Amino acid sequence: MKSQLTRWIYYKQVFYSKFQAGCLKAKLEDNWDNGYEVGPLVEIKKLKSNRYVVRYTYDEKF
């Protein structure tokens, strides 16, 4: 059985605070609340430079 890796899409902007990244995360998640599609899985990742990036995926298999 072959397991598929989750393919992530990284947002192009790097944020200086976790709050800024969290605002974008909420915005991405809210766009799918009333839609017909399954919403994306959204994560905030901390970089070594103490900045944050937002990544999301459209994969439905977890």
Secondary structure, DSSP 8 states (H G I E B T S, - for coil): --------EE-S--BSSHHHHHHHHHHHHHTTTTSSS---EEEEEE-TTS-EEEEEE-----
